[in-house]
Amino acid sequence: MTLYEFSRLAKQQQYSIAFNKGTFIEHYFTGYRKFSLYAVEKFFVEVEYSSKENKIIGIKTFKTGKELFKYSPIKILKF
């Protein structure tokens, strides 16, 4: 499955593929939001969950880039 094919699916199908066929990589927390990163074939899926609302509020796909930085154990320091 390509990123394009995945993005054309209904949201429920995207969630199902991420949770059942994707490889979980890491969580990232900020405030009341939790982001979960999954690898699906040759791209990444980020699922956003609101603990305040107790529900999934978003899904994002990408291959590379700054979206991955927040999951890195090495934080870039700015002086």
N, C-alpha and C positions, 0 to 999 in steps of 0.2 A: 504494500500500500504506500502511495506517495503522500506527501504533505497536502498536495492539491486534492487528492481523492478524499483524504480524511476531512479536510475543511469543508467539503461539499456535503458531508453526512449531517443528519439531524443531531442536535446537541445530545440527546439521550444515547445515540449510537456512539458518539465521540466519547462520552463518559464511560460507556461499557467497554470500549476498546482500550482506553487508557487504564482503567482499573483491572481488567481481566487479561489483557494481552500485553500491556505495557510493563516495563521494568521500572519499579519504584527506585528513585535515586535519592531524594532528600526532601525535607520539609524546611520551610522558611517562615518565621513568625514576625508579624509586625502589628502591634495593637490587637484588635479583635479579629484580624485576618490571618489565615494560615494558607500558605501556598505549598502545593505538593508537585514535585517535578517527576515526570515519567519519561522514559525513552520508549518510543514506538517506532520500530524499524530504523529509519535514518533521520528522525527528527524528534523534537521534544514536545511534550504536552505539559502545560502548567495549569493546574486546577486550583481555583481560588475558593476558599471556604470562609464564611463569616460565623464565628462562634457566637456573636451577639444575636444574629438572626437564625442561627442553627441551620444553615443551608448552604449549598454550593451557589456561588454568585457569579462565577465566570470560568471560562476556559480559553487558553491562548496556546497557539502553536508557533514554533520557530525552529530554526536549524542551528544557528550560532548567534553570537553577539552579546550585547550588554545584558540581556535577560538572564544569562547564565551566571553573571558575576555575583549576584546575591546568594547563590548556592555554594560559592567557593569558600573553603575553609581559610583561605588567605585573603585578608581584607587589604585593599589598597589604601595606604595612608596619604592624606593630602596635607601639605605643609603650607 
